[in-house]
């Protein structure tokens, strides 16, 4: 059973993604910011990370950069609903920092599941 780590500060998004992915047979762990997400990843070595970009404490871009630096083969999907900048700009940066897939919120679940399956192999 593949393990997915979801990092997002929005509880409703966390619940929705968690329920959806568990129904698909994935084991899911969640964190509410990048700092907690990095700590959890080091403890669990999840197969895929799904991270929001705009969060308190440590934003997703910094988390992606730090994780990619330490774990070269890490698999990351970035999500963004925006913030001070257009979500597409955040997602472009996330791609440059090492996210393999990026999606604007609200995310199309079928597309997200397809990306996860492709990353897991």
C-alpha positions in Angstrom: 0.0 0.0 0.0 1.5 3.3 -1.1 1.9 6.1 1.5 0.9 9.7 0.7 1.9 12.7 2.9 -0.5 15.7 2.5 0.8 19.1 3.7 -1.9 21.7 3.8 -3.2 24.3 6.3 -6.8 24.1 5.2 -8.6 21.4 7.3 -11.3 20.9 4.7 -8.8 20.2 1.9 -7.0 17.8 4.2 -10.1 15.9 5.1 -11.3 15.8 1.4 -8.0 14.6 0.1 -7.5 12.2 3.0 -10.9 10.5 2.5 -10.5 10.3 -1.3 -7.0 8.8 -1.2 -7.9 6.3 1.6 -10.9 5.2 -0.5 -8.4 4.6 -3.3 -6.4 2.3 -1.0 -3.6 4.7 0.0 -2.2 5.1 3.5 -2.3 8.9 4.3 -0.5 11.1 6.8 -1.2 14.8 7.1 0.7 17.9 8.3 -0.5 21.5 8.6 2.6 23.3 7.4 5.9 22.7 5.6 8.0 22.4 8.8 5.8 19.6 10.2 5.6 18.0 6.8 9.4 17.8 6.5 9.6 16.3 9.9 6.9 13.7 9.1 8.5 12.9 5.8 11.8 12.1 7.5 10.0 9.8 9.9 7.8 8.0 7.4 9.5 8.4 3.9 6.1 8.6 2.2 6.0 7.5 -1.5 4.4 10.8 -2.6 4.1 14.3 -1.0 1.1 16.5 -1.9 1.8 20.0 -0.6 0.0 23.3 -0.6 2.1 26.4 -1.4 0.8 29.2 0.8 0.9 28.1 4.4 2.0 29.6 7.8 5.2 28.6 9.5 6.9 27.2 6.4 5.4 27.6 3.0 5.3 24.9 0.4 8.0 26.3 -1.9 10.5 26.3 0.9 9.5 22.8 2.0 9.9 21.6 -1.6 13.3 23.2 -2.0 14.5 21.7 1.3 13.1 18.2 0.7 14.5 18.1 -2.9 18.0 19.2 -1.6 18.1 16.4 0.9 16.1 13.7 -0.9 16.9 13.7 -4.7 14.3 11.1 -5.7 11.4 12.5 -3.7 8.0 12.6 -5.5 6.1 15.9 -5.0 2.8 17.3 -6.2 2.2 21.0 -5.5 -1.3 22.6 -5.1 -2.1 26.3 -4.9 -5.2 28.3 -4.6 -3.3 31.6 -4.7 -2.4 34.2 -2.2 -0.8 37.5 -3.0 0.2 36.2 -6.5 -1.7 34.4 -9.2 -1.7 30.6 -8.4 0.0 29.9 -11.7 3.1 31.9 -10.7 3.4 29.8 -7.4 2.9 26.6 -9.3 5.6 27.6 -11.9 8.0 28.2 -9.0 7.0 24.9 -7.4 7.9 23.2 -10.7 11.2 25.0 -10.8 12.0 23.9 -7.3 11.3 20.2 -8.1 7.6 19.4 -8.0 6.8 16.9 -10.7 3.1 17.8 -11.0 1.3 21.1 -10.1 -2.4 21.7 -9.8 -4.5 24.8 -9.1 -7.2 24.5 -6.4 -9.8 23.3 -6.5 -8.0 20.2 -7.8 -9.6 17.8 -10.3 -9.5 14.5 -8.3 -9.1 12.3 -11.4 -6.1 14.3 -12.6 -4.6 14.1 -9.1 -5.1 10.4 -8.9 -3.6 9.9 -12.3 -0.5 12.0 -11.3 -0.1 9.9 -8.1 -0.3 6.6 -10.0 2.3 7.9 -12.5 4.7 8.9 -9.7 4.4 5.6 -7.9 4.8 3.7 -11.1 
